[in-house]
Amino acid sequence: MTAGAGGATGESVTRSVLPSGIRVVTERMPEACSVTIGFWVRIGSRDEPAELAGASHFLEHLLFKGTPGRSARSIAVAVDSVGGEMNAYTTREHTVFYLRLPVSELERGLALLADVVAEPAFRPAEVEAEREVILEELLMTADAPDDVVMTALWEAVFPGHPLGREVLGTTASVERLGRDQLAAFHAEHYRPANLVVAAAGALRHEQVLDPLVGYLGAAGAGTRPERHGPDAAPVALTVIRRPTEQAHVAMGWRALAHDDPERYALWAANQVLGGGLSSRLVQEVREDRGLAYSVYSSPSTYQDTGILALYAGTAPERIGELLDVIDDVLEGLVRDGVTAEEHRVALGCLEGATLLGLEDSAGRMSRLGGNECTHGRVIPLEEQLARIRAVTRQDIDAVLRRVLGGPRSLAVVGPFDDDDPRLRAAARRWGGPC
């Protein structure tokens, strides 16, 4: 089945579903000099059993180590020799492998990426070498307290749930993962039912579609994993004692799922809260008080839930003042709502960022693959812009009350004890038990 879509924005999007179940979505950009191809596997860290924590991320690394017919070096040479860019990343709900290269190299690039995703060699020596690389990555993350505090926050917001786990896994789980376990995880999940192929650039849909007919189909379509939302209540306070020069503070609330109709209002609310330079947190915490160099907020959506998180780092002796200022900002937003100026700036920022993200083939490929994975369709750009423009001040105020009215988790990394009165007072102030 093939369908096309276009609009006043000049979109030229075509979508097909192959008999195997693979979804293929492309966007033609006649003026582009590049094409970007992405293989989106709808499997992420939340789909791993606890004993296989980190398997998706391990595969992200391992697939670039080679296929039966290609070495890791030959893959790298093939990409470098045409000035291309090949990379991958893992999230809680999908793993993405992508390749950006000149238009003239589309056919060879597609064959290369398809081979890498479908036919990893799993050579034992390469598995062990990449295990060491991932263990180094875990050590690097453990040495970054701003990463540590965000990991602690996710664990507190989603306790005992796969969404709360670190995407990389743990040192113990990565050391435990065997070659045969990784191969079995790949064979089970890297199937057509879990695969979206997205591409954008100076291409025709058939150039991407035709080579994929029969791809991965011999062993069956496979099935999508069952997902269940979190049951346990969020943890109010988590303190990780470290002799750091800064206190690292993260706060979070459970928020909205991918398809929640209020998600556009939440994105606008985030711009007002801490998503931009003119946001209240940046202006109050950094510009007016000089309390932090880095301060921001960010929402993430998942299939059945979401999170609104904020972060700030300050001198340990000023943590009480920082927490007070953050709470003043939050309470003021909930109590008084957003101003007309904040509403105008937030919507303008969202619309502008959406359009700026479409300037190259990589940005457009990412939009195609992300939409297809999370919504089962590519939302037309005009529809997306219309939904942004339709967000009212009342919508923003309502979603702020909805999200910030729920339990809050507070995570702190720094030279503090669990019973620090400033931290416990902040946890109590938002109504959470501690």
PLY file of the C-alpha trace (Angstrom):
ply
format ascii 1.0
element vertex 434
property float x
property float y
property float z
element edge 433
property int vertex1
property int vertex2
end_header
0.00 0.00 0.00
1.34 3.38 -0.99
0.01 6.80 -0.10
1.23 10.28 -0.89
0.77 13.50 1.00
1.50 17.12 0.23
0.40 20.56 1.22
0.95 24.29 1.04
4.35 23.81 2.67
5.57 21.87 -0.36
5.80 18.52 1.43
6.19 15.51 -0.81
5.78 12.57 1.56
5.01 9.03 0.42
4.28 6.08 2.70
4.11 2.37 1.94
3.66 -0.81 3.95
5.43 -3.81 2.46
3.81 -7.27 2.56
6.33 -8.22 5.26
5.04 -5.40 7.51
7.94 -2.98 7.11
6.78 0.63 6.89
8.62 2.83 4.40
8.16 6.59 4.40
10.07 9.04 2.24
10.14 12.75 1.50
11.40 14.13 -1.80
13.61 17.22 -1.60
14.59 17.94 -5.23
16.92 20.78 -4.25
18.97 18.73 -1.76
22.51 17.50 -2.40
22.21 14.71 0.16
19.97 11.86 1.17
19.53 10.57 4.69
18.29 7.04 5.33
17.17 5.85 8.75
16.28 2.36 9.94
14.07 2.82 13.00
13.71 -0.29 15.14
10.76 0.16 17.50
12.59 -1.54 20.36
14.28 0.34 23.18
15.45 -0.07 26.75
11.90 -0.31 28.13
11.39 -3.50 26.10
14.25 -5.35 27.77
13.76 -7.80 30.65
15.85 -6.84 33.66
18.41 -9.57 32.96
19.03 -8.08 29.49
19.21 -4.43 30.54
21.34 -2.55 28.03
20.85 -5.06 25.18
19.36 -2.50 22.77
22.25 -0.12 23.31
24.76 -2.97 23.03
23.27 -3.86 19.64
23.44 -0.22 18.56
27.21 -0.46 18.99
27.65 -4.01 17.81
25.91 -3.78 14.45
28.62 -1.44 13.18
31.26 -4.09 13.93
30.47 -5.86 10.70
28.46 -8.43 8.79
29.57 -11.82 7.43
30.69 -10.05 4.26
31.86 -6.70 5.67
34.39 -5.81 8.32
34.01 -2.80 10.60
36.85 -1.15 8.72
35.30 -1.76 5.29
32.04 -0.20 6.50
33.89 2.85 7.80
35.89 3.18 4.56
32.75 2.92 2.43
31.17 5.80 4.35
34.27 7.98 4.66
35.18 7.63 0.99
32.04 9.54 -0.06
32.07 12.06 2.80
29.11 10.38 4.48
27.98 10.26 8.09
26.84 6.99 9.71
25.69 6.75 13.29
23.06 5.36 15.64
21.35 6.07 18.94
19.16 4.25 21.45
16.19 5.61 23.37
13.71 4.03 25.74
11.35 3.12 22.90
13.40 2.79 19.72
16.88 2.32 18.26
17.86 4.27 15.15
20.59 3.59 12.59
21.10 6.32 10.01
23.31 7.22 7.07
23.67 10.59 5.35
25.52 10.70 2.04
25.54 12.33 -1.41
22.53 11.70 -3.64
24.61 9.71 -6.11
25.40 7.13 -3.41
21.80 6.34 -2.40
21.68 2.81 -3.82
24.96 1.69 -2.27
24.19 3.44 1.01
20.82 1.75 1.32
22.36 -1.65 0.65
25.06 -1.01 3.24
22.67 0.13 5.98
20.23 -2.70 5.28
23.06 -5.22 5.53
24.33 -3.75 8.79
20.92 -3.85 10.45
19.84 -7.29 9.18
23.03 -9.34 9.16
25.37 -8.58 12.06
28.20 -11.06 12.33
28.35 -11.25 16.14
31.98 -12.32 16.00
32.93 -13.22 19.60
36.10 -11.12 19.63
34.18 -8.08 18.41
31.45 -8.60 21.00
34.09 -8.55 23.71
35.84 -5.48 22.28
32.59 -3.53 22.10
31.66 -4.62 25.63
34.80 -2.83 26.83
33.82 0.29 24.88
30.37 0.34 26.52
31.86 -0.20 29.97
34.05 2.84 29.33
30.94 4.77 28.30
29.29 3.80 31.59
32.36 4.98 33.50
32.28 8.28 31.62
28.62 8.73 32.52
29.29 7.87 36.17
31.94 10.62 36.25
29.40 13.22 35.05
27.20 14.18 38.02
24.73 16.00 35.77
24.13 12.66 34.02
24.01 10.78 37.32
21.32 13.06 38.74
19.12 12.65 35.65
19.46 8.87 35.84
18.44 9.06 39.49
15.45 11.23 38.55
14.14 8.74 35.96
14.50 5.95 38.54
12.52 8.03 41.04
9.73 9.02 38.65
9.35 5.45 37.33
10.49 3.23 40.25
10.79 -0.45 39.46
9.75 0.13 35.83
11.87 -0.28 32.68
11.34 3.41 31.82
13.28 4.24 34.97
16.36 2.28 33.93
19.48 3.80 32.42
19.38 3.16 28.65
23.00 1.98 28.71
22.22 -0.70 31.29
24.50 -1.17 34.29
28.07 -2.35 34.59
26.79 -5.66 35.94
24.21 -6.19 33.19
26.63 -5.26 30.38
29.29 -7.58 31.79
26.68 -10.36 31.96
25.27 -10.07 28.43
26.51 -12.95 26.28
27.03 -13.16 22.55
24.20 -15.70 22.15
21.80 -13.56 24.21
22.47 -10.55 22.02
22.04 -12.57 18.83
18.75 -13.99 20.13
17.49 -10.51 21.11
18.32 -9.28 17.61
16.65 -12.27 15.94
13.48 -11.81 18.00
13.04 -8.05 17.72
14.74 -6.87 14.52
11.77 -8.06 12.49
9.52 -6.30 9.93
6.74 -5.62 12.49
9.19 -3.45 14.44
10.89 -1.70 11.53
10.32 1.70 9.94
12.57 2.85 7.10
12.56 6.62 6.63
14.47 8.56 3.98
14.60 12.15 2.76
16.50 13.95 0.03
16.67 14.14 -3.74
15.15 10.70 -4.19
12.13 8.88 -5.54
10.08 6.69 -3.23
10.65 3.65 -5.43
14.44 3.97 -5.05
14.03 3.18 -1.36
11.02 0.90 -1.59
12.06 -1.56 -4.29
15.31 -2.81 -2.68
13.39 -3.58 0.54
10.85 -5.95 -1.02
11.53 -9.29 0.64
13.95 -7.72 3.13
13.82 -9.50 6.52
10.70 -11.34 5.40
11.95 -14.93 5.29
11.74 -15.54 9.04
8.32 -13.95 9.53
7.09 -10.51 10.49
7.59 -10.91 14.22
5.51 -9.15 16.87
5.72 -5.88 18.71
6.47 -6.19 22.43
3.75 -5.59 24.97
4.26 -2.47 27.03
2.76 -1.62 30.39
2.75 1.71 32.18
4.24 2.29 35.64
2.27 1.21 38.70
4.42 2.26 41.67
4.14 5.79 43.02
7.07 8.15 42.31
9.80 8.45 44.95
9.82 11.92 46.50
13.50 12.37 47.38
16.73 10.73 46.21
20.12 11.94 47.46
23.43 10.67 46.09
26.30 11.87 48.25
29.41 12.90 46.30
32.19 15.40 47.03
31.32 17.51 43.98
32.08 21.19 43.50
28.47 21.78 42.45
25.13 20.60 43.74
23.20 18.98 40.86
19.43 19.20 41.20
16.78 17.48 39.07
13.01 17.54 39.51
10.42 15.59 37.60
6.74 14.83 37.26
4.94 12.15 35.27
3.51 13.84 32.23
1.90 13.05 28.88
1.94 10.18 26.40
2.76 10.50 22.69
-0.84 10.92 21.56
-2.17 13.02 24.42
-4.12 15.94 22.87
-2.57 18.34 25.41
1.02 17.61 24.34
1.25 20.77 22.22
0.19 22.82 25.22
2.85 21.07 27.31
5.54 21.91 24.79
4.47 25.54 24.95
4.36 25.41 28.75
7.90 24.04 28.78
9.12 26.99 26.71
7.73 29.31 29.36
9.12 27.25 32.24
12.69 26.47 31.19
12.90 25.60 27.51
14.38 28.83 26.18
16.57 31.78 27.04
13.56 33.94 27.88
11.98 31.27 30.11
11.19 31.97 33.73
13.75 29.54 35.13
16.60 30.88 33.01
15.72 34.50 33.69
15.10 34.08 37.41
17.70 31.45 38.35
20.56 32.45 36.05
20.10 36.00 34.82
18.58 37.67 37.90
20.04 35.61 40.77
23.24 34.18 39.29
22.43 30.88 40.95
23.34 28.56 38.08
25.26 28.36 34.84
23.04 25.57 33.49
19.30 25.48 34.13
16.60 24.07 31.85
13.43 22.01 31.62
12.42 19.38 29.08
9.38 17.12 28.45
9.62 13.57 27.09
6.65 11.54 25.86
6.30 7.76 25.73
3.65 5.34 24.52
1.65 5.39 27.75
3.14 8.11 29.95
5.77 10.83 29.97
7.97 13.04 32.10
8.55 16.74 32.62
12.06 17.20 34.01
14.14 20.19 35.04
17.78 20.53 35.98
19.99 23.13 37.66
23.50 23.14 39.11
24.65 25.49 41.83
27.20 25.88 44.64
26.34 23.47 47.50
25.92 26.27 50.01
23.28 27.89 47.78
21.10 24.82 47.25
18.45 26.02 49.70
18.13 29.32 47.85
18.01 27.53 44.49
15.22 25.21 45.61
13.25 28.15 47.01
13.57 30.11 43.75
12.55 27.13 41.62
9.50 26.55 43.80
8.57 30.22 43.57
8.70 29.98 39.76
6.61 26.80 39.72
4.03 28.08 42.16
3.75 31.38 40.33
3.07 29.60 37.05
0.40 27.39 38.57
-1.19 30.24 40.51
-1.10 33.07 37.97
-0.74 31.33 34.61
1.29 32.55 31.65
1.26 36.09 30.32
0.18 37.14 26.85
3.80 37.87 25.96
4.97 34.45 27.18
2.21 32.80 25.16
3.24 34.66 22.00
6.94 33.87 22.42
6.33 30.19 23.23
4.19 29.55 20.16
6.59 31.49 17.95
9.52 29.48 19.27
7.78 26.13 18.67
6.76 27.07 15.14
10.17 28.47 14.27
12.04 25.48 15.69
9.78 23.12 13.73
10.53 24.91 10.47
14.26 25.27 11.12
14.46 21.54 11.73
13.40 20.90 8.14
16.30 22.61 6.39
18.30 19.45 5.65
17.63 15.84 4.76
18.67 14.58 8.21
16.09 16.72 9.98
13.34 15.65 7.62
14.24 11.97 7.90
14.14 12.27 11.69
10.68 13.84 11.55
9.39 11.09 9.25
10.75 8.22 11.32
9.78 9.73 14.66
6.21 10.43 13.54
5.73 6.97 12.05
7.12 5.24 15.13
5.16 7.22 17.69
1.90 8.01 15.88
1.69 5.40 13.13
1.55 8.15 10.54
3.43 11.24 9.43
1.57 14.24 10.75
1.37 16.77 7.89
3.43 19.86 8.62
0.43 22.17 8.13
-1.52 20.14 10.70
1.34 20.29 13.17
1.73 24.06 12.75
-2.03 24.57 13.04
-2.10 22.64 16.31
0.74 24.74 17.68
-1.00 27.97 16.67
-4.26 26.78 18.24
-2.77 26.48 21.75
-4.32 29.13 24.02
-3.13 30.61 27.27
-5.89 28.67 28.97
-4.58 25.43 27.44
-1.11 26.11 28.81
-2.44 26.98 32.25
-4.53 23.80 32.31
-1.69 21.47 31.36
0.60 23.10 33.92
-1.97 22.47 36.63
-2.44 18.90 35.40
1.25 17.97 35.33
2.64 20.06 38.18
-0.34 19.06 40.32
0.96 15.50 40.46
3.64 14.06 42.75
7.10 15.50 42.30
10.40 13.63 42.47
13.51 15.49 43.60
16.99 14.05 42.94
20.21 15.64 44.17
23.88 14.77 43.67
26.39 16.56 45.87
27.93 16.77 49.36
24.65 16.16 51.18
23.13 13.55 53.47
19.69 11.98 53.08
18.40 13.93 56.06
19.58 17.36 54.90
16.78 19.66 56.12
16.86 21.84 53.00
16.23 18.85 50.75
13.59 17.28 52.95
11.81 20.62 53.25
11.74 20.97 49.46
10.28 17.46 49.10
7.60 18.18 51.71
6.75 21.55 50.16
5.42 19.83 47.07
3.34 17.42 49.11
5.43 14.28 48.62
6.22 11.90 51.49
9.89 11.71 52.48
0 1
1 2
2 3
3 4
4 5
5 6
6 7
7 8
8 9
9 10
10 11
11 12
12 13
13 14
14 15
15 16
16 17
17 18
18 19
19 20
20 21
21 22
22 23
23 24
24 25
25 26
26 27
27 28
28 29
29 30
30 31
31 32
32 33
33 34
34 35
35 36
36 37
37 38
38 39
39 40
40 41
41 42
42 43
43 44
44 45
45 46
46 47
47 48
48 49
49 50
50 51
51 52
52 53
53 54
54 55
55 56
56 57
57 58
58 59
59 60
60 61
61 62
62 63
63 64
64 65
65 66
66 67
67 68
68 69
69 70
70 71
71 72
72 73
73 74
74 75
75 76
76 77
77 78
78 79
79 80
80 81
81 82
82 83
83 84
84 85
85 86
86 87
87 88
88 89
89 90
90 91
91 92
92 93
93 94
94 95
95 96
96 97
97 98
98 99
99 100
100 101
101 102
102 103
103 104
104 105
105 106
106 107
107 108
108 109
109 110
110 111
111 112
112 113
113 114
114 115
115 116
116 117
117 118
118 119
119 120
120 121
121 122
122 123
123 124
124 125
125 126
126 127
127 128
128 129
129 130
130 131
131 132
132 133
133 134
134 135
135 136
136 137
137 138
138 139
139 140
140 141
141 142
142 143
143 144
144 145
145 146
146 147
147 148
148 149
149 150
150 151
151 152
152 153
153 154
154 155
155 156
156 157
157 158
158 159
159 160
160 161
161 162
162 163
163 164
164 165
165 166
166 167
167 168
168 169
169 170
170 171
171 172
172 173
173 174
174 175
175 176
176 177
177 178
178 179
179 180
180 181
181 182
182 183
183 184
184 185
185 186
186 187
187 188
188 189
189 190
190 191
191 192
192 193
193 194
194 195
195 196
196 197
197 198
198 199
199 200
200 201
201 202
202 203
203 204
204 205
205 206
206 207
207 208
208 209
209 210
210 211
211 212
212 213
213 214
214 215
215 216
216 217
217 218
218 219
219 220
220 221
221 222
222 223
223 224
224 225
225 226
226 227
227 228
228 229
229 230
230 231
231 232
232 233
233 234
234 235
235 236
236 237
237 238
238 239
239 240
240 241
241 242
242 243
243 244
244 245
245 246
246 247
247 248
248 249
249 250
250 251
251 252
252 253
253 254
254 255
255 256
256 257
257 258
258 259
259 260
260 261
261 262
262 263
263 264
264 265
265 266
266 267
267 268
268 269
269 270
270 271
271 272
272 273
273 274
274 275
275 276
276 277
277 278
278 279
279 280
280 281
281 282
282 283
283 284
284 285
285 286
286 287
287 288
288 289
289 290
290 291
291 292
292 293
293 294
294 295
295 296
296 297
297 298
298 299
299 300
300 301
301 302
302 303
303 304
304 305
305 306
306 307
307 308
308 309
309 310
310 311
311 312
312 313
313 314
314 315
315 316
316 317
317 318
318 319
319 320
320 321
321 322
322 323
323 324
324 325
325 326
326 327
327 328
328 329
329 330
330 331
331 332
332 333
333 334
334 335
335 336
336 337
337 338
338 339
339 340
340 341
341 342
342 343
343 344
344 345
345 346
346 347
347 348
348 349
349 350
350 351
351 352
352 353
353 354
354 355
355 356
356 357
357 358
358 359
359 360
360 361
361 362
362 363
363 364
364 365
365 366
366 367
367 368
368 369
369 370
370 371
371 372
372 373
373 374
374 375
375 376
376 377
377 378
378 379
379 380
380 381
381 382
382 383
383 384
384 385
385 386
386 387
387 388
388 389
389 390
390 391
391 392
392 393
393 394
394 395
395 396
396 397
397 398
398 399
399 400
400 401
401 402
402 403
403 404
404 405
405 406
406 407
407 408
408 409
409 410
410 411
411 412
412 413
413 414
414 415
415 416
416 417
417 418
418 419
419 420
420 421
421 422
422 423
423 424
424 425
425 426
426 427
427 428
428 429
429 430
430 431
431 432
432 433
